[in-house]
Amino acid sequence: MGATITELEEYREVAALNQRIRTVLSVFRFVAAHMGVQRRNTDDSALHLSGRIGAIGRVVLAPVFFDGMDLELLVRDELLLRAASPDRFSISGAEVRLAPKTAEMMSLVIHELATNAVKYGALCESQAKIRVAWEVESRPGERILHFEWLETGMSMPVDTPSTPGFGCELVEKLIARELRGKGKMCFLPDGVCCRIEIPLGDVQTP
């Protein structure tokens, strides 16, 4: 006798949960490996790891997680969590809901960008600002999200870092591996720019 509809639905839910757990563990392995290379002191490493776990946890534990996460909400909440005044940043783009796995990865990216902005970037310089914008491009058989995080008005050092930081590694490697997308961190004369291109999953624009 075949499985009932209820049993099939339960099986799909368990399979989806297992996939999300594997994704989160994969991300944590990536984070731990990178932090080991950076050789931070124990207290600093624990603080950074806690922040990154919290970023994913806020998404995974959200009541609307399974229905898709709103991209603008992810960006705005993270910036406000960093105590960024609304006049220090702008957000624009079409209404987009992200599928669970995409939301997990983007929450980690946005957390890293916002944290770096507080420590080294636009949120530690009074005249600097952050502009976050995105658009959705329709292609045959798929939709592509073009996401840009731009910090301007900063006093940039003459030399760019010789060793990529975790933010660069995350944007340029994890996005490609986990979301089949691509990303790039660029150091400009007066700020930093992060551009990400990813295919949207099963949850699309409303």
C-alpha positions as CSV (number, residue, x, y, z in Angstrom):
1,M,0.0,0.0,0.0
2,G,1.4,3.4,-1.0
3,A,2.1,6.3,1.3
4,T,-0.8,8.7,2.1
5,I,-0.7,12.3,1.0
6,T,0.0,13.3,4.6
7,E,2.9,10.9,4.9
8,L,4.4,12.3,1.6
9,E,4.1,15.9,2.9
10,E,5.8,15.0,6.1
11,Y,8.6,13.2,4.2
12,R,9.1,16.3,2.0
13,E,9.2,18.6,5.1
14,V,11.8,16.3,6.8
15,A,13.9,16.2,3.6
16,A,13.7,20.0,3.3
17,L,14.7,20.4,7.0
18,N,17.6,18.0,6.6
19,Q,18.8,20.0,3.5
20,R,18.7,23.2,5.5
21,I,20.7,21.7,8.4
22,R,23.3,20.5,5.9
23,T,23.5,24.0,4.4
24,V,23.9,25.7,7.8
25,L,26.6,23.2,8.9
26,S,28.4,23.8,5.6
27,V,28.4,27.5,6.3
28,F,29.7,27.1,9.8
29,R,32.5,24.8,8.6
30,F,33.4,27.6,6.1
31,V,33.3,30.2,8.9
32,A,35.4,28.1,11.3
33,A,38.0,27.3,8.7
34,H,38.4,30.9,7.7
35,M,38.6,32.1,11.3
36,G,41.3,29.5,12.0
37,V,43.4,30.9,9.1
38,Q,42.9,34.5,10.5
39,R,44.3,33.4,13.9
40,R,42.2,35.8,16.0
41,N,42.5,35.7,19.8
42,T,39.9,33.5,21.5
43,D,37.6,36.3,22.7
44,D,37.5,38.0,19.3
45,S,36.9,34.7,17.5
46,A,34.0,33.8,19.9
47,L,32.4,37.3,19.3
48,H,32.6,37.0,15.6
49,L,31.3,33.4,15.6
50,S,28.4,34.4,17.9
51,G,27.4,37.3,15.5
52,R,27.4,35.0,12.5
53,I,25.4,32.3,14.2
54,G,22.9,35.0,15.3
55,A,22.6,36.4,11.8
56,I,21.5,33.0,10.5
57,G,19.4,32.2,13.6
58,R,17.3,35.4,13.1
59,V,16.4,34.1,9.7
60,V,15.9,30.4,10.4
61,L,13.8,31.1,13.5
62,A,11.6,33.8,11.9
63,P,7.9,32.9,11.8
64,V,7.7,33.5,8.0
65,F,11.0,31.6,7.2
66,F,9.2,28.8,5.3
67,D,7.2,31.2,3.2
68,G,10.2,33.2,2.2
69,M,12.1,36.2,3.7
70,D,11.7,39.8,2.6
71,L,15.0,41.1,1.3
72,E,14.4,44.7,2.4
73,L,13.5,43.5,5.9
74,L,16.8,41.6,6.1
75,V,18.8,44.6,5.1
76,R,17.0,47.1,7.3
77,D,16.9,45.0,10.4
78,E,20.6,44.3,10.2
79,L,21.5,48.0,9.8
80,L,19.2,49.1,12.6
81,L,20.7,46.3,14.8
82,R,24.1,47.9,14.2
83,A,22.6,51.1,15.6
84,A,22.7,52.8,12.2
85,S,20.6,55.9,12.0
86,P,18.1,55.8,9.1
87,D,19.7,59.0,7.7
88,R,23.0,57.1,7.3
89,F,21.6,54.6,4.7
90,S,19.2,54.2,1.9
91,I,17.5,51.0,0.6
92,S,15.8,50.7,-2.7
93,G,14.6,47.8,-4.9
94,A,11.6,45.7,-6.0
95,E,9.8,43.7,-3.3
96,V,11.6,40.3,-3.3
97,R,11.1,37.3,-1.0
98,L,14.0,35.0,-0.8
99,A,13.8,31.2,-0.5
100,P,15.1,29.8,2.8
101,K,18.5,28.8,1.6
102,T,19.0,32.1,-0.2
103,A,17.8,34.0,2.8
104,E,20.3,32.1,5.0
105,M,23.3,33.0,2.8
106,M,22.2,36.6,2.2
107,S,21.6,37.2,5.9
108,L,25.2,36.1,6.6
109,V,26.5,38.4,3.8
110,I,24.5,41.4,5.0
111,H,25.6,40.8,8.6
112,E,29.2,40.7,7.5
113,L,28.9,43.9,5.4
114,A,27.1,45.8,8.2
115,T,29.6,44.6,10.8
116,N,32.6,45.7,8.7
117,A,30.8,49.0,8.1
118,V,30.7,49.6,11.9
119,K,34.3,48.5,12.5
120,Y,36.1,49.9,9.4
121,G,33.7,51.5,7.0
122,A,30.8,53.9,6.5
123,L,29.3,53.6,9.9
124,C,32.5,54.6,11.7
125,E,32.9,57.9,9.7
126,S,30.3,60.6,10.3
127,Q,30.1,61.8,6.7
128,A,29.9,58.4,5.1
129,K,26.8,56.7,3.9
130,I,25.5,53.3,2.7
131,R,23.3,52.8,-0.3
132,V,21.8,49.3,-0.8
133,A,19.9,48.7,-4.0
134,W,18.8,45.7,-6.1
135,E,16.8,44.8,-9.2
136,V,15.4,41.6,-10.6
137,E,16.3,40.6,-14.2
138,S,14.1,38.3,-16.1
139,R,16.0,35.8,-18.3
140,P,14.6,32.8,-20.3
141,G,13.6,30.3,-17.6
142,E,15.0,32.1,-14.6
143,R,15.1,35.4,-12.7
144,I,18.3,36.9,-11.5
145,L,18.8,39.1,-8.4
146,H,21.4,41.9,-8.8
147,F,22.3,43.2,-5.4
148,E,24.6,46.1,-4.6
149,W,25.9,47.4,-1.3
150,L,27.8,50.7,-1.7
151,E,29.6,52.7,1.0
152,T,30.7,56.2,0.0
153,G,32.3,59.3,1.7
154,M,35.0,57.3,3.4
155,S,38.7,58.0,3.9
156,M,40.1,54.9,2.2
157,P,43.7,53.7,2.9
158,V,46.2,54.0,0.1
159,D,46.8,50.2,-0.1
160,T,44.0,47.7,-0.2
161,P,44.3,44.6,2.0
162,S,46.8,42.0,0.7
163,T,44.9,39.2,2.3
164,P,41.2,38.9,1.6
165,G,39.0,39.2,4.7
166,F,36.1,37.0,5.6
167,G,33.7,39.3,3.8
168,C,35.5,38.9,0.5
169,E,35.8,35.1,1.0
170,L,32.1,34.9,1.8
171,V,31.0,37.0,-1.2
172,E,33.3,35.6,-3.7
173,K,33.4,31.9,-2.7
174,L,30.4,30.9,-0.6
175,I,27.8,32.6,-2.8
176,A,29.2,30.7,-5.8
177,R,29.3,27.4,-4.0
178,E,26.0,27.5,-2.2
179,L,23.8,29.7,-4.5
180,R,25.3,29.2,-7.9
181,G,25.8,32.9,-8.1
182,K,28.8,35.3,-8.2
183,G,30.0,38.2,-6.1
184,K,32.7,40.7,-6.0
185,M,34.1,43.1,-3.4
186,C,35.7,46.3,-4.8
187,F,37.7,49.0,-2.9
188,L,36.9,52.4,-4.4
189,P,38.7,55.7,-3.9
190,D,36.0,56.8,-1.3
191,G,34.5,53.6,-0.2
192,V,33.6,49.9,-0.7
193,C,31.3,48.2,-3.1
194,C,29.9,44.7,-3.0
195,R,28.0,43.4,-6.0
196,I,26.2,40.0,-6.0
197,E,24.3,38.2,-8.7
198,I,22.2,35.1,-7.8
199,P,19.4,33.1,-9.3
200,L,16.2,33.4,-7.3
201,G,14.9,30.1,-5.8
202,D,11.4,28.8,-5.5
203,V,10.2,32.0,-3.7
204,Q,9.9,34.9,-6.1
205,T,8.7,38.5,-6.2
206,P,5.0,38.7,-5.2
